[in-house]
């Protein structure tokens, strides 16, 4: 899970919103919700 979050964070840093959104949406479909905060990204099962 850490690797997927890292890839998404890299996409966000590069302002590649399409990839970042695709990762987030794909995880949501799999029942995992990402929560972005100023302290980093947390994930939980939906």
Buried (B, 14 or more C-beta within 10 A) or exposed (E): EEEBBEEBBEBBEEEEEEBBEEBBEEBEEEEBEBEEEEEEBEBEEE
